[in-house]
Amino acid sequence: MRRLLVFVGPVFAMVIIFFFISGYFSSTRCKNGVVKISGSTTTFRVSLATTQSEWSHGLSGHAPLSPDEGMLFLFPSPSVRIFWMKDMLFSLDIIWVDKDWNVVGIAEHATPESYPNTFSSQVPVERVLEIPAFDGRRSPVHIGDRLVFSCS
């Protein structure tokens, strides 16, 4: 009996932890938020993509965003992320963000016409921020910036 408890106890604890972590950004907790560039006044109101379905759909078919809006993709673990512009109606800046919220790469001015080409992070990332491309101007987000996220 004691051997069974030694085995079942840790397994039960891991299951509880998994369900807590996997539901951390679930719809009952946070579906929208604000991303701020640390040391700047620039902020973006973002909707969150936290599920496989939301990651796949992203902003496809979405009406153009205002300059202070975006979508923040939150993934459970770091990986090289690949995005495309399928069914997009406007251009984006795709911002690759590591586990510490540091901007590690940017695909500027990704256009709907670029589909089926893809854009990928050069290093594993846990987050991706999509914001409207800044027509003819550089994005206000730069490699090395640190982002700060809060639920709204």
Chimera marker file (.cmm) of the C-alpha trace (Angstrom):
<marker_set name="trace">
<marker id="1" x="0.000" y="0.000" z="0.000" r="1" g="1" b="0" radius="0.5"/>
<marker id="2" x="2.797" y="2.376" z="0.890" r="1" g="1" b="0" radius="0.5"/>
<marker id="3" x="4.507" y="1.765" z="-2.486" r="1" g="1" b="0" radius="0.5"/>
<marker id="4" x="1.276" y="2.601" z="-4.244" r="1" g="1" b="0" radius="0.5"/>
<marker id="5" x="1.011" y="5.915" z="-2.371" r="1" g="1" b="0" radius="0.5"/>
<marker id="6" x="4.643" y="6.749" z="-3.177" r="1" g="1" b="0" radius="0.5"/>
<marker id="7" x="3.844" y="6.306" z="-6.873" r="1" g="1" b="0" radius="0.5"/>
<marker id="8" x="0.295" y="7.718" z="-7.021" r="1" g="1" b="0" radius="0.5"/>
<marker id="9" x="1.014" y="10.803" z="-4.879" r="1" g="1" b="0" radius="0.5"/>
<marker id="10" x="3.584" y="12.391" z="-7.235" r="1" g="1" b="0" radius="0.5"/>
<marker id="11" x="1.553" y="11.439" z="-10.326" r="1" g="1" b="0" radius="0.5"/>
<marker id="12" x="-1.557" y="13.047" z="-8.812" r="1" g="1" b="0" radius="0.5"/>
<marker id="13" x="0.436" y="16.187" z="-7.954" r="1" g="1" b="0" radius="0.5"/>
<marker id="14" x="1.809" y="16.403" z="-11.515" r="1" g="1" b="0" radius="0.5"/>
<marker id="15" x="-1.708" y="16.093" z="-12.964" r="1" g="1" b="0" radius="0.5"/>
<marker id="16" x="-2.993" y="18.889" z="-10.713" r="1" g="1" b="0" radius="0.5"/>
<marker id="17" x="-0.040" y="21.112" z="-11.654" r="1" g="1" b="0" radius="0.5"/>
<marker id="18" x="-0.565" y="20.386" z="-15.369" r="1" g="1" b="0" radius="0.5"/>
<marker id="19" x="-4.237" y="21.365" z="-15.224" r="1" g="1" b="0" radius="0.5"/>
<marker id="20" x="-3.427" y="24.526" z="-13.278" r="1" g="1" b="0" radius="0.5"/>
<marker id="21" x="-0.711" y="25.597" z="-15.717" r="1" g="1" b="0" radius="0.5"/>
<marker id="22" x="-2.635" y="24.692" z="-18.869" r="1" g="1" b="0" radius="0.5"/>
<marker id="23" x="-5.622" y="26.735" z="-17.684" r="1" g="1" b="0" radius="0.5"/>
<marker id="24" x="-3.646" y="29.697" z="-16.440" r="1" g="1" b="0" radius="0.5"/>
<marker id="25" x="-4.624" y="31.976" z="-19.332" r="1" g="1" b="0" radius="0.5"/>
<marker id="26" x="-7.973" y="30.301" z="-19.968" r="1" g="1" b="0" radius="0.5"/>
<marker id="27" x="-11.081" y="32.247" z="-20.865" r="1" g="1" b="0" radius="0.5"/>
<marker id="28" x="-12.142" y="32.340" z="-17.222" r="1" g="1" b="0" radius="0.5"/>
<marker id="29" x="-8.967" y="34.225" z="-16.290" r="1" g="1" b="0" radius="0.5"/>
<marker id="30" x="-7.781" y="36.551" z="-19.044" r="1" g="1" b="0" radius="0.5"/>
<marker id="31" x="-8.749" y="36.980" z="-22.707" r="1" g="1" b="0" radius="0.5"/>
<marker id="32" x="-7.503" y="40.528" z="-23.228" r="1" g="1" b="0" radius="0.5"/>
<marker id="33" x="-4.662" y="42.573" z="-21.913" r="1" g="1" b="0" radius="0.5"/>
<marker id="34" x="-2.206" y="45.372" z="-22.407" r="1" g="1" b="0" radius="0.5"/>
<marker id="35" x="1.362" y="45.068" z="-23.663" r="1" g="1" b="0" radius="0.5"/>
<marker id="36" x="3.678" y="47.929" z="-22.805" r="1" g="1" b="0" radius="0.5"/>
<marker id="37" x="7.196" y="48.502" z="-24.073" r="1" g="1" b="0" radius="0.5"/>
<marker id="38" x="9.324" y="48.877" z="-20.941" r="1" g="1" b="0" radius="0.5"/>
<marker id="39" x="10.783" y="52.377" z="-20.635" r="1" g="1" b="0" radius="0.5"/>
<marker id="40" x="8.340" y="53.763" z="-23.213" r="1" g="1" b="0" radius="0.5"/>
<marker id="41" x="4.834" y="55.154" z="-23.306" r="1" g="1" b="0" radius="0.5"/>
<marker id="42" x="3.911" y="52.820" z="-26.192" r="1" g="1" b="0" radius="0.5"/>
<marker id="43" x="1.154" y="50.339" z="-25.316" r="1" g="1" b="0" radius="0.5"/>
<marker id="44" x="-0.999" y="47.910" z="-27.260" r="1" g="1" b="0" radius="0.5"/>
<marker id="45" x="-4.418" y="46.593" z="-26.286" r="1" g="1" b="0" radius="0.5"/>
<marker id="46" x="-4.244" y="42.913" z="-27.173" r="1" g="1" b="0" radius="0.5"/>
<marker id="47" x="-6.514" y="39.940" z="-27.453" r="1" g="1" b="0" radius="0.5"/>
<marker id="48" x="-4.911" y="36.693" z="-26.372" r="1" g="1" b="0" radius="0.5"/>
<marker id="49" x="-4.469" y="33.541" z="-28.425" r="1" g="1" b="0" radius="0.5"/>
<marker id="50" x="-3.970" y="30.700" z="-25.953" r="1" g="1" b="0" radius="0.5"/>
<marker id="51" x="-5.446" y="27.606" z="-27.611" r="1" g="1" b="0" radius="0.5"/>
<marker id="52" x="-4.568" y="25.555" z="-30.697" r="1" g="1" b="0" radius="0.5"/>
<marker id="53" x="-7.663" y="26.893" z="-32.462" r="1" g="1" b="0" radius="0.5"/>
<marker id="54" x="-6.808" y="30.521" z="-31.625" r="1" g="1" b="0" radius="0.5"/>
<marker id="55" x="-3.172" y="30.009" z="-32.669" r="1" g="1" b="0" radius="0.5"/>
<marker id="56" x="-4.266" y="28.569" z="-36.023" r="1" g="1" b="0" radius="0.5"/>
<marker id="57" x="-6.841" y="31.261" z="-36.767" r="1" g="1" b="0" radius="0.5"/>
<marker id="58" x="-5.000" y="34.294" z="-35.377" r="1" g="1" b="0" radius="0.5"/>
<marker id="59" x="-6.106" y="37.507" z="-37.095" r="1" g="1" b="0" radius="0.5"/>
<marker id="60" x="-7.155" y="35.805" z="-40.359" r="1" g="1" b="0" radius="0.5"/>
<marker id="61" x="-10.235" y="37.513" z="-41.786" r="1" g="1" b="0" radius="0.5"/>
<marker id="62" x="-10.117" y="40.180" z="-39.055" r="1" g="1" b="0" radius="0.5"/>
<marker id="63" x="-10.804" y="43.795" z="-39.959" r="1" g="1" b="0" radius="0.5"/>
<marker id="64" x="-7.710" y="46.021" z="-39.804" r="1" g="1" b="0" radius="0.5"/>
<marker id="65" x="-6.603" y="46.912" z="-36.288" r="1" g="1" b="0" radius="0.5"/>
<marker id="66" x="-6.034" y="50.402" z="-34.953" r="1" g="1" b="0" radius="0.5"/>
<marker id="67" x="-2.350" y="51.314" z="-34.399" r="1" g="1" b="0" radius="0.5"/>
<marker id="68" x="-2.618" y="50.555" z="-30.664" r="1" g="1" b="0" radius="0.5"/>
<marker id="69" x="-4.184" y="47.093" z="-31.024" r="1" g="1" b="0" radius="0.5"/>
<marker id="70" x="-2.701" y="43.646" z="-31.495" r="1" g="1" b="0" radius="0.5"/>
<marker id="71" x="-2.871" y="39.959" z="-30.752" r="1" g="1" b="0" radius="0.5"/>
<marker id="72" x="-0.581" y="38.220" z="-28.284" r="1" g="1" b="0" radius="0.5"/>
<marker id="73" x="0.035" y="34.508" z="-28.820" r="1" g="1" b="0" radius="0.5"/>
<marker id="74" x="0.956" y="32.688" z="-25.599" r="1" g="1" b="0" radius="0.5"/>
<marker id="75" x="2.496" y="29.252" z="-26.018" r="1" g="1" b="0" radius="0.5"/>
<marker id="76" x="3.151" y="26.698" z="-23.241" r="1" g="1" b="0" radius="0.5"/>
<marker id="77" x="6.837" y="26.193" z="-24.063" r="1" g="1" b="0" radius="0.5"/>
<marker id="78" x="9.578" y="27.735" z="-26.181" r="1" g="1" b="0" radius="0.5"/>
<marker id="79" x="9.833" y="26.623" z="-29.786" r="1" g="1" b="0" radius="0.5"/>
<marker id="80" x="10.706" y="28.075" z="-33.178" r="1" g="1" b="0" radius="0.5"/>
<marker id="81" x="7.381" y="29.549" z="-34.291" r="1" g="1" b="0" radius="0.5"/>
<marker id="82" x="6.231" y="29.760" z="-37.907" r="1" g="1" b="0" radius="0.5"/>
<marker id="83" x="3.503" y="32.175" z="-39.028" r="1" g="1" b="0" radius="0.5"/>
<marker id="84" x="1.900" y="32.936" z="-42.369" r="1" g="1" b="0" radius="0.5"/>
<marker id="85" x="-0.474" y="35.563" z="-43.729" r="1" g="1" b="0" radius="0.5"/>
<marker id="86" x="-3.279" y="33.252" z="-44.912" r="1" g="1" b="0" radius="0.5"/>
<marker id="87" x="-6.609" y="35.113" z="-45.256" r="1" g="1" b="0" radius="0.5"/>
<marker id="88" x="-5.125" y="38.302" z="-43.771" r="1" g="1" b="0" radius="0.5"/>
<marker id="89" x="-6.711" y="41.618" z="-44.747" r="1" g="1" b="0" radius="0.5"/>
<marker id="90" x="-3.877" y="43.913" z="-43.632" r="1" g="1" b="0" radius="0.5"/>
<marker id="91" x="-0.107" y="43.936" z="-43.096" r="1" g="1" b="0" radius="0.5"/>
<marker id="92" x="1.482" y="43.070" z="-39.762" r="1" g="1" b="0" radius="0.5"/>
<marker id="93" x="4.663" y="43.377" z="-37.781" r="1" g="1" b="0" radius="0.5"/>
<marker id="94" x="5.287" y="39.961" z="-36.223" r="1" g="1" b="0" radius="0.5"/>
<marker id="95" x="7.304" y="40.291" z="-33.037" r="1" g="1" b="0" radius="0.5"/>
<marker id="96" x="9.097" y="37.266" z="-31.547" r="1" g="1" b="0" radius="0.5"/>
<marker id="97" x="9.253" y="37.350" z="-27.724" r="1" g="1" b="0" radius="0.5"/>
<marker id="98" x="11.234" y="34.995" z="-25.487" r="1" g="1" b="0" radius="0.5"/>
<marker id="99" x="10.206" y="33.510" z="-22.131" r="1" g="1" b="0" radius="0.5"/>
<marker id="100" x="11.565" y="36.566" z="-20.299" r="1" g="1" b="0" radius="0.5"/>
<marker id="101" x="9.464" y="38.968" z="-22.430" r="1" g="1" b="0" radius="0.5"/>
<marker id="102" x="12.476" y="40.198" z="-24.426" r="1" g="1" b="0" radius="0.5"/>
<marker id="103" x="11.982" y="40.990" z="-28.118" r="1" g="1" b="0" radius="0.5"/>
<marker id="104" x="14.356" y="38.670" z="-29.971" r="1" g="1" b="0" radius="0.5"/>
<marker id="105" x="13.205" y="39.229" z="-33.556" r="1" g="1" b="0" radius="0.5"/>
<marker id="106" x="10.784" y="41.125" z="-35.770" r="1" g="1" b="0" radius="0.5"/>
<marker id="107" x="9.300" y="40.373" z="-39.187" r="1" g="1" b="0" radius="0.5"/>
<marker id="108" x="8.376" y="43.887" z="-40.269" r="1" g="1" b="0" radius="0.5"/>
<marker id="109" x="5.605" y="44.627" z="-42.736" r="1" g="1" b="0" radius="0.5"/>
<marker id="110" x="4.439" y="41.086" z="-43.481" r="1" g="1" b="0" radius="0.5"/>
<marker id="111" x="1.844" y="41.549" z="-46.220" r="1" g="1" b="0" radius="0.5"/>
<marker id="112" x="-1.215" y="39.474" z="-47.116" r="1" g="1" b="0" radius="0.5"/>
<marker id="113" x="0.311" y="39.032" z="-50.572" r="1" g="1" b="0" radius="0.5"/>
<marker id="114" x="3.266" y="37.168" z="-49.037" r="1" g="1" b="0" radius="0.5"/>
<marker id="115" x="1.103" y="34.053" z="-48.507" r="1" g="1" b="0" radius="0.5"/>
<marker id="116" x="2.030" y="31.152" z="-48.826" r="1" g="1" b="0" radius="0.5"/>
<marker id="117" x="5.488" y="32.274" z="-47.660" r="1" g="1" b="0" radius="0.5"/>
<marker id="118" x="6.120" y="31.895" z="-43.948" r="1" g="1" b="0" radius="0.5"/>
<marker id="119" x="7.832" y="33.952" z="-41.261" r="1" g="1" b="0" radius="0.5"/>
<marker id="120" x="9.666" y="32.163" z="-38.480" r="1" g="1" b="0" radius="0.5"/>
<marker id="121" x="11.500" y="33.054" z="-35.330" r="1" g="1" b="0" radius="0.5"/>
<marker id="122" x="15.249" y="32.516" z="-35.471" r="1" g="1" b="0" radius="0.5"/>
<marker id="123" x="15.290" y="31.195" z="-31.893" r="1" g="1" b="0" radius="0.5"/>
<marker id="124" x="12.732" y="29.394" z="-29.701" r="1" g="1" b="0" radius="0.5"/>
<marker id="125" x="10.084" y="31.786" z="-28.351" r="1" g="1" b="0" radius="0.5"/>
<marker id="126" x="7.089" y="31.424" z="-26.036" r="1" g="1" b="0" radius="0.5"/>
<marker id="127" x="5.220" y="34.519" z="-27.189" r="1" g="1" b="0" radius="0.5"/>
<marker id="128" x="4.450" y="36.277" z="-30.446" r="1" g="1" b="0" radius="0.5"/>
<marker id="129" x="2.964" y="39.754" z="-30.698" r="1" g="1" b="0" radius="0.5"/>
<marker id="130" x="1.201" y="40.785" z="-33.902" r="1" g="1" b="0" radius="0.5"/>
<marker id="131" x="0.568" y="44.489" z="-34.434" r="1" g="1" b="0" radius="0.5"/>
<marker id="132" x="-0.472" y="46.450" z="-37.518" r="1" g="1" b="0" radius="0.5"/>
<marker id="133" x="2.483" y="47.278" z="-39.785" r="1" g="1" b="0" radius="0.5"/>
<marker id="134" x="3.502" y="50.898" z="-39.591" r="1" g="1" b="0" radius="0.5"/>
<marker id="135" x="3.178" y="51.959" z="-43.243" r="1" g="1" b="0" radius="0.5"/>
<marker id="136" x="6.485" y="53.381" z="-44.363" r="1" g="1" b="0" radius="0.5"/>
<marker id="137" x="7.646" y="53.840" z="-40.756" r="1" g="1" b="0" radius="0.5"/>
<marker id="138" x="9.640" y="51.604" z="-38.468" r="1" g="1" b="0" radius="0.5"/>
<marker id="139" x="7.788" y="49.657" z="-35.852" r="1" g="1" b="0" radius="0.5"/>
<marker id="140" x="7.847" y="51.215" z="-32.374" r="1" g="1" b="0" radius="0.5"/>
<marker id="141" x="9.017" y="47.815" z="-31.091" r="1" g="1" b="0" radius="0.5"/>
<marker id="142" x="12.709" y="46.956" z="-31.496" r="1" g="1" b="0" radius="0.5"/>
<marker id="143" x="14.908" y="43.929" z="-30.900" r="1" g="1" b="0" radius="0.5"/>
<marker id="144" x="16.159" y="44.110" z="-27.322" r="1" g="1" b="0" radius="0.5"/>
<marker id="145" x="13.024" y="45.830" z="-26.001" r="1" g="1" b="0" radius="0.5"/>
<marker id="146" x="11.408" y="44.245" z="-22.992" r="1" g="1" b="0" radius="0.5"/>
<marker id="147" x="7.632" y="43.904" z="-22.996" r="1" g="1" b="0" radius="0.5"/>
<marker id="148" x="5.395" y="44.059" z="-19.948" r="1" g="1" b="0" radius="0.5"/>
<marker id="149" x="2.010" y="42.306" z="-20.057" r="1" g="1" b="0" radius="0.5"/>
<marker id="150" x="-0.993" y="42.815" z="-17.813" r="1" g="1" b="0" radius="0.5"/>
<marker id="151" x="-4.513" y="41.410" z="-18.010" r="1" g="1" b="0" radius="0.5"/>
<marker id="152" x="-7.312" y="43.892" z="-18.520" r="1" g="1" b="0" radius="0.5"/>
<link id1="1" id2="2" r="1" g="1" b="0" radius="0.2"/>
<link id1="2" id2="3" r="1" g="1" b="0" radius="0.2"/>
<link id1="3" id2="4" r="1" g="1" b="0" radius="0.2"/>
<link id1="4" id2="5" r="1" g="1" b="0" radius="0.2"/>
<link id1="5" id2="6" r="1" g="1" b="0" radius="0.2"/>
<link id1="6" id2="7" r="1" g="1" b="0" radius="0.2"/>
<link id1="7" id2="8" r="1" g="1" b="0" radius="0.2"/>
<link id1="8" id2="9" r="1" g="1" b="0" radius="0.2"/>
<link id1="9" id2="10" r="1" g="1" b="0" radius="0.2"/>
<link id1="10" id2="11" r="1" g="1" b="0" radius="0.2"/>
<link id1="11" id2="12" r="1" g="1" b="0" radius="0.2"/>
<link id1="12" id2="13" r="1" g="1" b="0" radius="0.2"/>
<link id1="13" id2="14" r="1" g="1" b="0" radius="0.2"/>
<link id1="14" id2="15" r="1" g="1" b="0" radius="0.2"/>
<link id1="15" id2="16" r="1" g="1" b="0" radius="0.2"/>
<link id1="16" id2="17" r="1" g="1" b="0" radius="0.2"/>
<link id1="17" id2="18" r="1" g="1" b="0" radius="0.2"/>
<link id1="18" id2="19" r="1" g="1" b="0" radius="0.2"/>
<link id1="19" id2="20" r="1" g="1" b="0" radius="0.2"/>
<link id1="20" id2="21" r="1" g="1" b="0" radius="0.2"/>
<link id1="21" id2="22" r="1" g="1" b="0" radius="0.2"/>
<link id1="22" id2="23" r="1" g="1" b="0" radius="0.2"/>
<link id1="23" id2="24" r="1" g="1" b="0" radius="0.2"/>
<link id1="24" id2="25" r="1" g="1" b="0" radius="0.2"/>
<link id1="25" id2="26" r="1" g="1" b="0" radius="0.2"/>
<link id1="26" id2="27" r="1" g="1" b="0" radius="0.2"/>
<link id1="27" id2="28" r="1" g="1" b="0" radius="0.2"/>
<link id1="28" id2="29" r="1" g="1" b="0" radius="0.2"/>
<link id1="29" id2="30" r="1" g="1" b="0" radius="0.2"/>
<link id1="30" id2="31" r="1" g="1" b="0" radius="0.2"/>
<link id1="31" id2="32" r="1" g="1" b="0" radius="0.2"/>
<link id1="32" id2="33" r="1" g="1" b="0" radius="0.2"/>
<link id1="33" id2="34" r="1" g="1" b="0" radius="0.2"/>
<link id1="34" id2="35" r="1" g="1" b="0" radius="0.2"/>
<link id1="35" id2="36" r="1" g="1" b="0" radius="0.2"/>
<link id1="36" id2="37" r="1" g="1" b="0" radius="0.2"/>
<link id1="37" id2="38" r="1" g="1" b="0" radius="0.2"/>
<link id1="38" id2="39" r="1" g="1" b="0" radius="0.2"/>
<link id1="39" id2="40" r="1" g="1" b="0" radius="0.2"/>
<link id1="40" id2="41" r="1" g="1" b="0" radius="0.2"/>
<link id1="41" id2="42" r="1" g="1" b="0" radius="0.2"/>
<link id1="42" id2="43" r="1" g="1" b="0" radius="0.2"/>
<link id1="43" id2="44" r="1" g="1" b="0" radius="0.2"/>
<link id1="44" id2="45" r="1" g="1" b="0" radius="0.2"/>
<link id1="45" id2="46" r="1" g="1" b="0" radius="0.2"/>
<link id1="46" id2="47" r="1" g="1" b="0" radius="0.2"/>
<link id1="47" id2="48" r="1" g="1" b="0" radius="0.2"/>
<link id1="48" id2="49" r="1" g="1" b="0" radius="0.2"/>
<link id1="49" id2="50" r="1" g="1" b="0" radius="0.2"/>
<link id1="50" id2="51" r="1" g="1" b="0" radius="0.2"/>
<link id1="51" id2="52" r="1" g="1" b="0" radius="0.2"/>
<link id1="52" id2="53" r="1" g="1" b="0" radius="0.2"/>
<link id1="53" id2="54" r="1" g="1" b="0" radius="0.2"/>
<link id1="54" id2="55" r="1" g="1" b="0" radius="0.2"/>
<link id1="55" id2="56" r="1" g="1" b="0" radius="0.2"/>
<link id1="56" id2="57" r="1" g="1" b="0" radius="0.2"/>
<link id1="57" id2="58" r="1" g="1" b="0" radius="0.2"/>
<link id1="58" id2="59" r="1" g="1" b="0" radius="0.2"/>
<link id1="59" id2="60" r="1" g="1" b="0" radius="0.2"/>
<link id1="60" id2="61" r="1" g="1" b="0" radius="0.2"/>
<link id1="61" id2="62" r="1" g="1" b="0" radius="0.2"/>
<link id1="62" id2="63" r="1" g="1" b="0" radius="0.2"/>
<link id1="63" id2="64" r="1" g="1" b="0" radius="0.2"/>
<link id1="64" id2="65" r="1" g="1" b="0" radius="0.2"/>
<link id1="65" id2="66" r="1" g="1" b="0" radius="0.2"/>
<link id1="66" id2="67" r="1" g="1" b="0" radius="0.2"/>
<link id1="67" id2="68" r="1" g="1" b="0" radius="0.2"/>
<link id1="68" id2="69" r="1" g="1" b="0" radius="0.2"/>
<link id1="69" id2="70" r="1" g="1" b="0" radius="0.2"/>
<link id1="70" id2="71" r="1" g="1" b="0" radius="0.2"/>
<link id1="71" id2="72" r="1" g="1" b="0" radius="0.2"/>
<link id1="72" id2="73" r="1" g="1" b="0" radius="0.2"/>
<link id1="73" id2="74" r="1" g="1" b="0" radius="0.2"/>
<link id1="74" id2="75" r="1" g="1" b="0" radius="0.2"/>
<link id1="75" id2="76" r="1" g="1" b="0" radius="0.2"/>
<link id1="76" id2="77" r="1" g="1" b="0" radius="0.2"/>
<link id1="77" id2="78" r="1" g="1" b="0" radius="0.2"/>
<link id1="78" id2="79" r="1" g="1" b="0" radius="0.2"/>
<link id1="79" id2="80" r="1" g="1" b="0" radius="0.2"/>
<link id1="80" id2="81" r="1" g="1" b="0" radius="0.2"/>
<link id1="81" id2="82" r="1" g="1" b="0" radius="0.2"/>
<link id1="82" id2="83" r="1" g="1" b="0" radius="0.2"/>
<link id1="83" id2="84" r="1" g="1" b="0" radius="0.2"/>
<link id1="84" id2="85" r="1" g="1" b="0" radius="0.2"/>
<link id1="85" id2="86" r="1" g="1" b="0" radius="0.2"/>
<link id1="86" id2="87" r="1" g="1" b="0" radius="0.2"/>
<link id1="87" id2="88" r="1" g="1" b="0" radius="0.2"/>
<link id1="88" id2="89" r="1" g="1" b="0" radius="0.2"/>
<link id1="89" id2="90" r="1" g="1" b="0" radius="0.2"/>
<link id1="90" id2="91" r="1" g="1" b="0" radius="0.2"/>
<link id1="91" id2="92" r="1" g="1" b="0" radius="0.2"/>
<link id1="92" id2="93" r="1" g="1" b="0" radius="0.2"/>
<link id1="93" id2="94" r="1" g="1" b="0" radius="0.2"/>
<link id1="94" id2="95" r="1" g="1" b="0" radius="0.2"/>
<link id1="95" id2="96" r="1" g="1" b="0" radius="0.2"/>
<link id1="96" id2="97" r="1" g="1" b="0" radius="0.2"/>
<link id1="97" id2="98" r="1" g="1" b="0" radius="0.2"/>
<link id1="98" id2="99" r="1" g="1" b="0" radius="0.2"/>
<link id1="99" id2="100" r="1" g="1" b="0" radius="0.2"/>
<link id1="100" id2="101" r="1" g="1" b="0" radius="0.2"/>
<link id1="101" id2="102" r="1" g="1" b="0" radius="0.2"/>
<link id1="102" id2="103" r="1" g="1" b="0" radius="0.2"/>
<link id1="103" id2="104" r="1" g="1" b="0" radius="0.2"/>
<link id1="104" id2="105" r="1" g="1" b="0" radius="0.2"/>
<link id1="105" id2="106" r="1" g="1" b="0" radius="0.2"/>
<link id1="106" id2="107" r="1" g="1" b="0" radius="0.2"/>
<link id1="107" id2="108" r="1" g="1" b="0" radius="0.2"/>
<link id1="108" id2="109" r="1" g="1" b="0" radius="0.2"/>
<link id1="109" id2="110" r="1" g="1" b="0" radius="0.2"/>
<link id1="110" id2="111" r="1" g="1" b="0" radius="0.2"/>
<link id1="111" id2="112" r="1" g="1" b="0" radius="0.2"/>
<link id1="112" id2="113" r="1" g="1" b="0" radius="0.2"/>
<link id1="113" id2="114" r="1" g="1" b="0" radius="0.2"/>
<link id1="114" id2="115" r="1" g="1" b="0" radius="0.2"/>
<link id1="115" id2="116" r="1" g="1" b="0" radius="0.2"/>
<link id1="116" id2="117" r="1" g="1" b="0" radius="0.2"/>
<link id1="117" id2="118" r="1" g="1" b="0" radius="0.2"/>
<link id1="118" id2="119" r="1" g="1" b="0" radius="0.2"/>
<link id1="119" id2="120" r="1" g="1" b="0" radius="0.2"/>
<link id1="120" id2="121" r="1" g="1" b="0" radius="0.2"/>
<link id1="121" id2="122" r="1" g="1" b="0" radius="0.2"/>
<link id1="122" id2="123" r="1" g="1" b="0" radius="0.2"/>
<link id1="123" id2="124" r="1" g="1" b="0" radius="0.2"/>
<link id1="124" id2="125" r="1" g="1" b="0" radius="0.2"/>
<link id1="125" id2="126" r="1" g="1" b="0" radius="0.2"/>
<link id1="126" id2="127" r="1" g="1" b="0" radius="0.2"/>
<link id1="127" id2="128" r="1" g="1" b="0" radius="0.2"/>
<link id1="128" id2="129" r="1" g="1" b="0" radius="0.2"/>
<link id1="129" id2="130" r="1" g="1" b="0" radius="0.2"/>
<link id1="130" id2="131" r="1" g="1" b="0" radius="0.2"/>
<link id1="131" id2="132" r="1" g="1" b="0" radius="0.2"/>
<link id1="132" id2="133" r="1" g="1" b="0" radius="0.2"/>
<link id1="133" id2="134" r="1" g="1" b="0" radius="0.2"/>
<link id1="134" id2="135" r="1" g="1" b="0" radius="0.2"/>
<link id1="135" id2="136" r="1" g="1" b="0" radius="0.2"/>
<link id1="136" id2="137" r="1" g="1" b="0" radius="0.2"/>
<link id1="137" id2="138" r="1" g="1" b="0" radius="0.2"/>
<link id1="138" id2="139" r="1" g="1" b="0" radius="0.2"/>
<link id1="139" id2="140" r="1" g="1" b="0" radius="0.2"/>
<link id1="140" id2="141" r="1" g="1" b="0" radius="0.2"/>
<link id1="141" id2="142" r="1" g="1" b="0" radius="0.2"/>
<link id1="142" id2="143" r="1" g="1" b="0" radius="0.2"/>
<link id1="143" id2="144" r="1" g="1" b="0" radius="0.2"/>
<link id1="144" id2="145" r="1" g="1" b="0" radius="0.2"/>
<link id1="145" id2="146" r="1" g="1" b="0" radius="0.2"/>
<link id1="146" id2="147" r="1" g="1" b="0" radius="0.2"/>
<link id1="147" id2="148" r="1" g="1" b="0" radius="0.2"/>
<link id1="148" id2="149" r="1" g="1" b="0" radius="0.2"/>
<link id1="149" id2="150" r="1" g="1" b="0" radius="0.2"/>
<link id1="150" id2="151" r="1" g="1" b="0" radius="0.2"/>
<link id1="151" id2="152" r="1" g="1" b="0" radius="0.2"/>
</marker_set>
